[in-house]
Each structure stands twice: as structure tokens, then as C-alpha cells.
Amino acid sequence: SVEGTPARIHVTHLDAGSATIREAQAGELAEAARRSPRPPIVVGDLNTAPDGRTISLLRCAGLVDSWDLGGRGDGSTWSHGDDCRSEEQPLHRLDYVLCPDA
């Protein structure tokens, strides 16, 4: 819930290969967030940098990056290592939790 109101949770993994497809997916997600009768929360691998058009589309739907509200460091969540158990430090930010703008 968001401040006592039940939330609608959207969990997603947007396309990694095509910015055009990813932006179309983000547009559909943004529209679903705008239409939601409950506070929308978007969680997932958005396959884009924080300053990318994909994030911009979701911000225009009234969502904010929770990392901006309380994260520490650079928020990187992915490295080039193929092994999930790799001790390599993450280098890129691709994963997000977006919540309603207060």
C-alpha cells in the first residue's frame, strides 16, 4: 500500500535489444499507470539509463525513481559479467522501483 491505500504493482522486464520496442513498452506501461485507480508502482529491469527516454515516459506518467528519493551511491545494478555470482561491481543502472510522485 501507499500511505494506507492499496497499490497496483507492475512488474516488468522491458526489451533489451531495441530502443523503439522498449519505448513502446514504456508508453503502454505509462498509460496503464495513468489509468490506474490505485497508486501505481513499477518494478523491474527497464534496460535503460536513468536519463533515457524510457524513464522519461514513465516520469511523465507521474512516477518518480525511488533511488532519487533515498538511494545511496550511483545505484548501479548490472555489470557485464555473465555469471550472476560474479563479484564484479555493477557498472550500469538498469533496474528500478518507480513510485507515485508525492
Number of C-alpha atoms within 10 A of each C-alpha: 12 13 7 6 9 12 17 17 16 15 12 16 14 21 18 13 9 11 16 11 13 20 22 16 18 22 19 14 18 24 15 15 24 17 12 12 11 15 20 25 20 23 16 15 19 24 23 21 14 17 8 12 15 23 24 17 19 24 17 13 20 16 24 22 19 15 14 10 9 7 10 8 6 11 17 14 14 17 17 11 12 7 9 9 7 11 9 12 12 15 13 17 18 20 20 22 17 23 23 18 12 6
